[in-house]
Amino acid sequence: MFRYSEITAPSVSVRDAVPSDLDAVTEIYAHYVERTAATFELTPPNRRDWSQRYWTAAAAGLPFLVAELNGTVAGYAHGARWKPRAAYRRTVEDSVYVAPTATGLGVGGALLAALIKACATADVRELIAVVVDTGDPASLTLHRRHGFREIGRLTAVGFKHGRWWDTVLLQRSLR
């Protein structure tokens, strides 16, 4: 007979990314670029592009994290400056992506929680999430569970896969 006590969720661990993680990051993100509207990039960034993003985050003192399941990178999250103008220097946009084989296992939640904590340590004041409204509530739900509130909608701002998409703006204050 099956007993619920025998169910164990896989253990998710989150850590700072290192350059050798960028191959996995490249692969995870390519899935979303090529197969979904979750990102408005049309061509997947290559390993060199990810290296530049990684080092840009590091130079700005912003977190770049990976989550592991059983020793394999199963997702990543990082912060990027919201806008290049100096007055925005303490406002950061988050990015959280989970490997398609690891969705629903708590990876996104572990990453976002760790990212919020790391951003607070990095003297970030406001976190912004820009979520494409694909009809799948997962990303919006994830952000709301972590204290983000919806602050607006940009209508039909991205064209991908033959249609126009809205984005929902969410914000969380870390002060």
C-alpha positions as CSV (number, residue, x, y, z in Angstrom):
1,M,0.0,0.0,0.0
2,F,1.2,3.5,-0.8
3,R,1.8,5.8,2.1
4,Y,2.1,9.6,1.8
5,S,5.0,9.6,4.2
6,E,7.1,7.9,1.6
7,I,6.9,10.8,-0.8
8,T,10.0,13.0,-0.7
9,A,10.5,16.1,-2.7
10,P,13.8,16.5,-4.4
11,S,16.3,18.6,-2.5
12,V,16.8,22.0,-4.1
13,S,20.0,23.9,-3.2
14,V,20.7,27.5,-4.4
15,R,24.2,28.9,-4.7
16,D,26.1,31.6,-6.4
17,A,26.7,30.8,-10.0
18,V,30.2,30.2,-11.3
19,P,31.3,30.5,-15.0
20,S,31.2,26.8,-15.5
21,D,27.4,27.0,-14.9
22,L,26.8,29.1,-17.9
23,D,26.5,26.2,-20.3
24,A,23.5,25.0,-18.4
25,V,22.1,28.6,-18.1
26,T,22.5,28.9,-21.9
27,E,20.6,25.7,-22.5
28,I,17.8,26.5,-20.0
29,Y,17.1,29.9,-21.4
30,A,17.3,28.8,-25.1
31,H,14.3,26.6,-24.4
32,Y,12.2,29.6,-23.4
33,V,13.5,31.8,-26.2
34,E,12.8,29.2,-28.9
35,R,9.6,27.6,-27.6
36,T,7.7,30.2,-25.5
37,A,6.8,33.8,-25.3
38,A,8.1,34.1,-21.7
39,T,11.0,36.2,-23.0
40,F,10.9,38.6,-25.8
41,E,14.3,37.6,-27.1
42,L,14.0,36.0,-30.5
43,T,17.5,34.4,-30.8
44,P,18.9,32.5,-27.9
45,P,22.0,34.2,-26.4
46,N,25.1,32.1,-26.8
47,R,27.7,31.1,-24.1
48,R,29.7,34.3,-24.8
49,D,26.6,36.5,-24.3
50,W,25.9,34.8,-21.0
51,S,29.4,35.3,-19.9
52,Q,29.0,39.0,-20.5
53,R,25.7,39.1,-18.6
54,Y,27.3,37.1,-15.7
55,W,30.3,39.5,-15.4
56,T,28.1,42.6,-15.8
57,A,26.0,41.4,-12.8
58,A,29.2,40.7,-10.8
59,A,30.7,44.1,-11.6
60,A,27.5,45.7,-10.4
61,G,27.5,43.7,-7.2
62,L,24.3,41.9,-8.2
63,P,23.5,38.3,-7.6
64,F,23.6,35.6,-10.2
65,L,22.4,32.3,-8.7
66,V,21.8,28.7,-9.8
67,A,19.6,26.0,-8.3
68,E,20.6,22.4,-8.2
69,L,18.6,19.3,-8.0
70,N,20.7,16.2,-7.3
71,G,23.9,18.0,-8.4
72,T,22.5,19.2,-11.7
73,V,21.7,22.9,-12.5
74,A,17.9,23.1,-12.7
75,G,17.4,26.8,-12.9
76,Y,18.9,30.2,-12.5
77,A,18.1,33.7,-11.3
78,H,19.8,37.0,-11.5
79,G,19.4,40.7,-11.0
80,A,20.1,43.3,-13.7
81,R,19.9,47.1,-13.5
82,W,16.4,48.2,-14.3
83,K,17.6,51.2,-16.4
84,P,21.1,52.5,-17.1
85,R,20.6,56.0,-15.7
86,A,22.3,56.5,-12.3
87,A,19.2,57.4,-10.4
88,Y,17.9,53.9,-11.0
89,R,21.0,52.3,-9.5
90,R,19.2,50.7,-6.6
91,T,16.3,49.3,-8.7
92,V,16.8,45.9,-10.2
93,E,14.9,43.7,-12.6
94,D,14.8,40.0,-11.7
95,S,15.0,37.0,-14.0
96,V,14.1,33.5,-12.9
97,Y,14.1,30.5,-15.3
98,V,13.7,26.9,-14.4
99,A,14.7,23.9,-16.6
100,P,11.6,22.5,-18.2
101,T,12.2,19.1,-16.6
102,A,12.3,20.8,-13.1
103,T,9.1,22.9,-13.1
104,G,6.7,22.3,-10.2
105,L,9.5,21.1,-7.9
106,G,10.1,24.2,-5.9
107,V,13.1,25.4,-7.9
108,G,11.6,28.8,-8.9
109,G,10.5,29.5,-5.4
110,A,13.9,28.6,-3.9
111,L,15.6,30.8,-6.5
112,L,13.4,33.8,-6.1
113,A,13.6,33.7,-2.3
114,A,17.4,33.5,-2.5
115,L,17.5,36.3,-5.1
116,I,15.4,38.6,-2.9
117,K,17.7,38.0,0.1
118,A,20.8,38.5,-2.0
119,C,19.5,41.7,-3.5
120,A,18.7,43.1,-0.1
121,T,22.3,42.4,0.9
122,A,23.5,44.1,-2.3
123,D,21.7,47.3,-1.2
124,V,18.9,47.0,-3.8
125,R,15.9,49.0,-2.8
126,E,13.2,48.0,-5.3
127,L,12.8,44.8,-7.4
128,I,10.9,44.8,-10.6
129,A,9.5,41.8,-12.5
130,V,8.3,42.1,-16.1
131,V,6.2,39.0,-16.8
132,V,4.8,38.2,-20.2
133,D,1.1,37.5,-19.9
134,T,1.1,34.1,-21.8
135,G,-2.0,32.9,-19.9
136,D,0.1,30.6,-17.7
137,P,-0.2,32.0,-14.2
138,A,3.0,30.3,-12.9
139,S,5.4,33.3,-13.0
140,L,2.8,35.8,-11.7
141,T,1.8,33.4,-8.9
142,L,5.5,32.9,-8.0
143,H,6.1,36.6,-7.7
144,R,3.0,37.3,-5.8
145,R,3.8,34.6,-3.3
146,H,7.1,36.3,-2.7
147,G,5.6,39.7,-1.9
148,F,5.5,41.3,-5.4
149,R,2.5,43.4,-6.2
150,E,1.1,44.2,-9.6
151,I,1.8,47.8,-10.6
152,G,0.8,47.9,-14.2
153,R,0.3,46.4,-17.6
154,L,1.9,47.2,-20.9
155,T,-0.5,46.2,-23.7
156,A,0.7,44.5,-26.9
157,V,4.3,45.6,-26.5
158,G,6.0,42.4,-27.8
159,F,5.5,40.5,-31.0
160,K,6.6,36.9,-31.0
161,H,5.4,33.6,-32.5
162,G,3.0,35.5,-34.7
163,R,1.1,37.5,-32.1
164,W,1.2,40.5,-29.8
165,W,1.8,40.0,-26.1
166,D,1.2,42.1,-23.0
167,T,3.6,42.4,-20.1
168,V,2.6,42.7,-16.4
169,L,4.8,44.8,-14.2
170,L,5.3,43.7,-10.6
171,Q,7.3,45.4,-7.8
172,R,8.6,44.5,-4.4
173,S,10.2,46.9,-2.1
174,L,13.2,45.7,0.0
175,R,13.4,48.7,2.3
